Amino acid sequence: MGLAQFLWLYIRCKFLQESARPDVKINTLGSIKAIAISENVTERYVARVLRDSLLAPGLIERILAGRQPVTLAVRQLLDPPPIDWAEQPRHFGFSS
């Protein structure tokens, strides 16, 4: 899975997490399964993305704009990031 596909999945998961519609609540197994099927990934992968969906909005914007470090890999984004958004750029190798 490439960085763009990871971010698309991440954004979909965030939307579902914050959704007020009861039929798309992410805490239901059906929603996780539906995302996994539609994105052609495993339910475990979707659950991991959800669990680690603590990326700072500024980082997401920079990645979507193609301004991420060339060394940044999806694997790094799947590991739990620092909780403090201010620490995340340094953690993932972004210059200030």
Residue frames as a rotation matrix with the C-alpha (Angstrom) as fourth column:
MET 1
0.586 0.810 0.000 0.00
0.810 -0.586 0.000 0.00
0.000 0.000 -1.000 0.00
GLY 2
-0.321 -0.696 0.642 1.33
0.683 -0.640 -0.352 3.39
0.656 0.326 0.681 -0.96
LEU 3
-0.885 -0.120 -0.450 1.28
0.420 -0.622 -0.661 6.56
-0.201 -0.773 0.601 1.09
ALA 4
-0.773 0.633 -0.041 -1.64
-0.582 -0.681 0.444 8.05
0.253 0.367 0.895 -0.85
GLN 5
-0.107 0.752 -0.650 -3.80
-0.046 0.649 0.759 4.95
0.993 0.111 -0.035 -0.36
PHE 6
-0.492 -0.134 -0.860 -2.91
0.807 0.301 -0.508 4.88
0.327 -0.944 -0.040 3.34
LEU 7
-0.973 0.088 -0.212 -3.97
0.015 -0.898 -0.440 8.51
-0.229 -0.431 0.873 3.75
TRP 8
-0.483 0.855 -0.187 -7.22
-0.560 -0.138 0.817 7.93
0.673 0.499 0.546 1.87
LEU 9
-0.045 0.423 -0.905 -8.00
0.464 0.811 0.356 5.05
0.885 -0.404 -0.233 4.25
TYR 10
-0.727 -0.319 -0.608 -6.96
0.685 -0.270 -0.677 7.17
0.052 -0.908 0.415 7.23
ILE 11
-0.915 0.401 0.033 -9.23
-0.399 -0.915 0.051 10.04
0.051 0.034 0.998 6.23
ARG 12
-0.174 0.884 -0.435 -12.18
-0.313 0.369 0.875 7.66
0.934 0.288 0.212 5.68
CYS 13
-0.184 0.051 -0.982 -11.60
0.754 0.648 -0.108 6.15
0.630 -0.760 -0.158 9.11
LYS 14
-0.936 -0.177 -0.304 -11.41
0.334 -0.721 -0.607 9.57
-0.112 -0.669 0.734 10.77
PHE 15
-0.652 0.757 0.040 -14.66
-0.601 -0.549 0.581 10.59
0.462 0.354 0.813 9.10
LEU 16
0.048 0.702 -0.711 -16.39
0.050 0.709 0.703 7.45
0.998 -0.069 -0.002 10.30
GLN 17
-0.528 -0.326 -0.784 -14.96
0.770 0.207 -0.604 7.86
0.359 -0.922 0.142 13.78
GLU 18
-0.946 0.061 -0.320 -16.39
0.107 -0.869 -0.484 11.35
-0.307 -0.492 0.815 14.08
SER 19
-0.698 0.716 0.013 -19.64
-0.091 -0.106 0.990 10.68
0.711 0.690 0.139 12.28
ALA 20
-0.686 0.545 0.482 -22.86
-0.659 -0.186 -0.729 11.20
-0.308 -0.817 0.487 14.16
ARG 21
0.147 0.762 -0.631 -24.75
-0.897 0.371 0.239 8.77
0.416 0.531 0.738 11.93
PRO 22
0.202 -0.045 0.978 -25.37
-0.752 0.633 0.184 5.56
-0.627 -0.773 0.094 13.89
ASP 23
0.944 0.215 0.252 -25.24
-0.027 0.809 -0.588 3.41
-0.330 0.548 0.769 10.75
VAL 24
0.635 -0.772 0.025 -21.61
0.111 0.060 -0.992 4.39
0.765 0.632 0.124 10.10
LYS 25
0.748 -0.389 0.537 -20.18
-0.653 -0.290 0.700 4.35
-0.117 -0.875 -0.471 13.60
ILE 26
0.104 -0.820 -0.563 -16.66
-0.699 0.342 -0.628 2.96
0.707 0.459 -0.538 13.42
ASN 27
-0.531 -0.342 0.775 -17.02
-0.828 0.405 -0.388 1.03
-0.181 -0.848 -0.498 16.64
THR 28
0.566 0.711 0.418 -19.19
-0.531 0.702 -0.474 -1.52
-0.631 0.046 0.775 14.87
LEU 29
-0.256 -0.700 0.667 -17.49
0.077 0.673 0.736 -4.50
-0.964 0.240 -0.118 13.29
GLY 30
0.437 0.520 0.734 -19.61
0.752 0.236 -0.615 -4.07
-0.493 0.821 -0.287 10.17
SER 31
0.960 -0.085 -0.268 -18.12
-0.184 -0.911 -0.369 -0.67
-0.213 0.403 -0.890 9.41
ILE 32
0.057 -0.995 0.082 -14.56
-0.648 0.026 0.762 -1.91
-0.760 -0.096 -0.643 9.77
LYS 33
-0.211 -0.074 0.975 -15.36
0.426 0.890 0.160 -4.86
-0.880 0.449 -0.156 7.54
ALA 34
0.763 0.572 0.303 -17.03
0.534 -0.291 -0.794 -2.61
-0.366 0.767 -0.526 4.95
ILE 35
0.697 -0.592 -0.405 -13.98
-0.620 -0.781 0.074 -0.32
-0.360 0.200 -0.911 4.80
ALA 36
-0.214 -0.832 0.512 -11.64
-0.370 0.554 0.746 -3.29
-0.904 -0.030 -0.426 4.52
ILE 37
0.086 0.327 0.941 -13.60
0.692 0.660 -0.292 -4.77
-0.717 0.677 -0.170 1.64
SER 38
0.927 0.370 0.062 -13.95
0.301 -0.637 -0.710 -1.48
-0.223 0.676 -0.702 -0.23
GLU 39
0.615 -0.763 -0.198 -10.24
-0.761 -0.640 0.104 -0.64
-0.206 0.087 -0.975 0.16
ASN 40
0.769 -0.268 -0.580 -9.05
-0.118 0.833 -0.541 -4.22
0.628 0.485 0.609 -0.49
VAL 41
-0.440 -0.841 0.314 -7.19
-0.567 -0.010 -0.823 -4.45
0.696 -0.540 -0.473 2.82
THR 42
-0.451 0.242 -0.859 -7.67
0.546 0.836 -0.051 -6.61
0.706 -0.492 -0.510 5.90
GLU 43
0.676 0.724 0.134 -9.93
0.249 -0.396 0.884 -5.73
0.693 -0.564 -0.448 8.82
ARG 44
0.484 -0.585 -0.650 -6.86
0.842 0.111 0.528 -5.91
-0.237 -0.803 0.547 11.03
TYR 45
-0.558 -0.713 0.424 -5.17
0.810 -0.578 0.094 -3.24
0.178 0.396 0.901 8.93
VAL 46
-0.020 0.645 0.764 -8.20
0.203 -0.746 0.635 -0.94
0.979 0.168 -0.116 9.14
ALA 47
0.844 0.344 -0.410 -8.36
0.432 0.015 0.902 -1.46
0.317 -0.939 -0.136 12.91
ARG 48
0.040 -0.921 -0.386 -4.67
0.964 -0.066 0.258 -0.59
-0.263 -0.383 0.886 13.18
VAL 49
-0.576 -0.190 0.795 -5.12
0.534 -0.824 0.190 2.59
0.619 0.534 0.576 11.17
LEU 50
0.432 0.828 0.357 -8.03
0.146 -0.455 0.879 3.55
0.890 -0.328 -0.317 13.42
ARG 51
0.705 -0.192 -0.683 -6.12
0.710 0.203 0.675 2.82
0.010 -0.960 0.279 16.59
ASP 52
-0.241 -0.930 -0.278 -3.26
0.857 -0.338 0.389 4.97
-0.456 -0.145 0.878 15.44
SER 53
0.106 0.354 0.929 -5.34
0.828 -0.549 0.115 7.77
0.551 0.757 -0.352 13.97
LEU 54
0.606 0.011 -0.796 -3.63
0.641 -0.599 0.480 10.44
-0.471 -0.801 -0.370 16.03
LEU 55
-0.335 -0.779 0.530 -1.74
0.942 -0.296 0.160 12.21
0.032 0.553 0.832 13.26
ALA 56
-0.362 0.109 -0.926 -1.67
0.283 -0.934 -0.220 15.97
-0.888 -0.341 0.307 13.50
PRO 57
0.672 0.715 0.193 -3.83
0.424 -0.157 -0.892 17.67
-0.607 0.681 -0.409 10.87
GLY 58
0.570 -0.526 -0.631 -0.84
-0.663 -0.748 0.024 19.71
-0.485 0.405 -0.775 9.69
LEU 59
-0.512 -0.765 0.390 1.10
-0.396 0.613 0.683 16.52
-0.762 0.195 -0.617 8.93
ILE 60
-0.020 0.597 0.802 -1.77
0.620 0.636 -0.459 15.09
-0.784 0.488 -0.383 6.93
GLU 61
0.862 0.352 -0.365 -2.01
0.002 -0.722 -0.692 18.31
-0.506 0.596 -0.623 4.92
ARG 62
0.127 -0.907 -0.402 1.73
-0.821 -0.324 0.470 18.27
-0.556 0.270 -0.786 4.20
ILE 63
-0.581 -0.320 0.748 1.65
0.016 0.915 0.404 14.63
-0.813 0.247 -0.527 3.10
LEU 64
0.325 0.799 0.506 -1.38
0.636 0.211 -0.743 15.16
-0.700 0.563 -0.439 0.87
ALA 65
0.870 -0.058 -0.489 0.39
-0.309 -0.838 -0.450 18.13
-0.383 0.543 -0.747 -0.71
GLY 66
0.822 -0.570 -0.008 3.43
0.396 0.581 -0.711 15.94
0.410 0.581 0.703 -1.39
ARG 67
0.364 -0.687 0.628 5.67
-0.548 -0.704 -0.452 17.78
0.753 -0.180 -0.633 1.08
GLN 68
0.947 -0.049 0.318 6.66
-0.238 0.559 0.795 14.75
-0.216 -0.828 0.517 3.16
PRO 69
-0.017 -0.999 0.041 10.24
-0.792 0.038 0.610 13.51
-0.611 -0.022 -0.791 3.57
VAL 70
0.131 0.024 -0.991 11.22
-0.864 0.493 -0.102 11.07
0.486 0.870 0.085 0.82
THR 71
-0.809 -0.520 -0.275 12.17
-0.305 0.770 -0.560 8.61
0.503 -0.369 -0.782 3.54
LEU 72
-0.470 0.699 0.540 8.67
-0.766 -0.019 -0.642 8.57
-0.438 -0.715 0.544 5.09
ALA 73
-0.843 0.175 -0.509 7.05
-0.171 0.810 0.561 5.16
0.510 0.560 -0.653 4.68
VAL 74
0.168 0.986 0.014 3.56
-0.481 0.070 0.874 3.87
0.861 -0.153 0.486 5.46
ARG 75
0.149 -0.160 -0.976 5.10
0.602 0.797 -0.039 1.50
0.784 -0.582 0.215 8.01
GLN 76
-0.861 -0.501 -0.088 6.25
0.393 -0.545 -0.740 4.48
0.323 -0.672 0.667 10.07
LEU 77
-0.594 0.697 0.401 2.75
-0.633 -0.713 0.302 5.98
0.496 -0.075 0.865 10.03
LEU 78
0.287 0.726 -0.625 1.26
-0.131 0.677 0.725 2.73
0.949 -0.126 0.289 11.33
ASP 79
-0.407 -0.455 -0.792 3.38
0.762 0.309 -0.569 2.81
0.503 -0.835 0.221 14.46
PRO 80
0.582 0.690 -0.430 1.77
0.812 -0.477 0.335 4.83
0.026 -0.545 -0.838 17.25
PRO 81
0.009 -0.574 0.819 2.91
0.402 -0.748 -0.529 8.45
0.916 0.333 0.224 16.89
PRO 82
-0.897 -0.269 -0.350 3.75
0.432 -0.376 -0.819 10.76
0.089 -0.886 0.454 19.78
ILE 83
0.030 0.968 -0.251 0.54
0.985 -0.071 -0.158 12.07
-0.171 -0.242 -0.955 21.36
ASP 84
0.144 -0.060 -0.988 1.85
0.200 -0.976 0.088 15.64
-0.969 -0.210 -0.129 21.29
TRP 85
0.829 0.260 0.495 1.20
0.519 -0.027 -0.854 16.96
-0.209 0.965 -0.157 17.78
ALA 86
0.816 -0.554 -0.166 4.13
-0.568 -0.822 -0.045 19.37
-0.111 0.131 -0.985 18.16
GLU 87
-0.021 -0.854 0.520 6.53
-0.548 0.445 0.708 16.39
-0.836 -0.270 -0.478 18.45
GLN 88
0.564 0.366 0.741 5.20
0.234 0.789 -0.568 14.53
-0.792 0.493 0.359 15.42
PRO 89
0.933 -0.228 -0.277 7.01
-0.345 -0.355 -0.869 16.45
0.099 0.907 -0.410 12.62
ARG 90
0.020 -0.984 0.177 10.42
-1.000 -0.020 0.000 15.70
0.003 -0.177 -0.984 14.16
HIS 91
-0.020 0.047 0.999 9.40
-0.426 0.903 -0.051 12.10
-0.904 -0.427 0.002 14.89
PHE 92
0.657 0.389 0.646 8.51
0.368 0.583 -0.725 11.48
-0.658 0.714 0.240 11.24
GLY 93
-0.204 -0.913 0.353 11.51
0.817 0.040 0.576 13.33
-0.540 0.406 0.738 9.81
PHE 94
0.627 0.439 0.644 9.85
0.709 -0.663 -0.238 16.58
0.323 0.606 -0.727 8.68
SER 95
-0.664 -0.748 0.022 12.00
0.693 -0.625 -0.359 19.69
0.282 -0.223 0.933 8.69
SER 96
-0.392 0.539 -0.745 10.45
0.593 -0.471 -0.653 22.68
-0.703 -0.698 -0.135 10.44
